[in-house]
């Protein structure tokens, strides 16, 4: 199943998601450095600005992700995509709340760090769902009629040309 949000047959969404993920993980690391007093107040500022950058990056990555989502026709794949989308929007909402708390003065660091840890946990699960969309449902994987990837590459792990689905909606051999 190819993706409409692509550049020269390369899906855009996976290219962009690393930006907010990296920024949000580094934001949490910066918070821990500040809270543990391993560094000065600059680490709280670094955490704040990497968090803001992560939200901006996530919203940019969401555009091609949503375009891909709208192209899904299979019900099981759509269900996985819906969970992926809802969790990602929830993560963005948690970070926006975190940013608002921080913008209203120097907070007790416990709540912002807890929000970040919960958000990173949700992000891990959402990333697992994103991998499920690709490796189990064949999202953004374009196969030739003979079962090989377009441009002569070998078949990807778990995705075959049969295009038959098992009871969980996964592509079978």
Helices and strands as residue ranges (DSSP letters): E 6-7, E 10-11, H 12-35, H 42-70, H 75-103, H 109-135, G 150-152
